[in-house]
Amino acid sequence: MGKLKILETPLKDLYVVETDPFVDHRGAFARWFCEAELTEIIGGRRIKNVNFSKTAKAGSIRGMHFQYPPHAEMKMVRCIKGRVFDVAIDLRKNSKTYLKWYGVELSEKNMKLFVIPEGFAHGFQTLEDEVEMLYLHTEFYNKESEGAVRYNDPSVSIHWPKEITEISEKDAVHPLIDDRFSGAML
Ligand SMILES: Cc1cn([C@H]2C[C@H](O)[C@@H](COP(=O)(O)OP(=O)(O)O[C@H]3O[C@@H](C)C(=O)[C@@H](O)[C@H]3O)O2)c(=O)[nH]c1=O
């Protein structure tokens, strides 16, 4: 079993981490997180919450979510059943890639970990039925700090791979980005 492999993305500070499972006749064993091997991207952050979600139908969207400071967080996201198209949007006003998005397929098979830092919104579309996701968060959930961008905001224009089948009432109506929007970092 090799070390975790950190891959850069076109967006600064946004990473995909690959694992190298040990496979034998019984199945597989893989390292999913290592504070030491990921230190260059997680620094001194610590995992404070671990969350799970299950989504019944292919084509469902959840997102695009973040937390404002002082509860801004790094999120590490993995698909543990099925497949998703997972997306992060750079919402750091002073970033060269402000409002740019990046998407990656996460699946039970590829075991990729998407590492999304503070200042980014996150969401995904399921590519199969009965998808399960696991999240590691470096901050506690704080309802008052919740922020969101609409999944189809024309200022971002995410290209979702499938027809949209399900979305929460809340996610369908997040306000669109306008001149008053100051980004995710305030
Ligand atoms: C996100 C969150 C929600 N909740 C509560 C609020 C609500 O009553 C219920 C369901 O919340 P939501 O509808 O926001 O769940 P969901 O739309 O699945 O939210 C998730 O979406 C993806 C894209 C993410 O990135 C996650 O961090 C999270 O924001 O759970 C918590 O208690 N802790 C949490 O961390």
The ligand as an ORCA input file, in Angstrom:
! r2SCAN-3c Opt
* xyz 0 1
  C     -24.850     20.345      6.652
  C     -25.483     19.967      7.976
  C     -26.849     19.903      8.105
  N     -27.413     19.586      9.293
  C     -28.887     19.493      9.373
  C     -29.642     20.661      8.781
  C     -30.883     20.031      8.219
  O     -31.876     19.900      9.216
  C     -30.440     18.628      7.820
  C     -30.178     18.471      6.312
  O     -29.285     19.513      5.899
  P     -29.109     19.900      4.370
  O     -30.427     19.863      3.689
  O     -28.334     21.188      4.343
  O     -28.208     18.693      3.818
  P     -27.374     18.647      2.461
  O     -28.094     19.435      1.439
  O     -27.034     17.263      2.164
  O     -26.062     19.442      2.893
  C     -24.792     18.977      2.520
  O     -24.594     19.277      1.152
  C     -23.305     19.009      0.643
  C     -23.250     19.514     -0.781
  C     -22.215     19.496      1.511
  O     -21.175     20.013      1.079
  C     -22.386     19.214      2.973
  O     -21.394     19.853      3.757
  C     -23.748     19.664      3.405
  O     -23.846     21.073      3.292
  O     -29.262     18.355      8.588
  C     -26.647     19.303     10.402
  O     -27.179     19.033     11.510
  N     -25.274     19.347     10.289
  C     -24.659     19.661      9.106
  O     -23.411     19.693      9.035
*
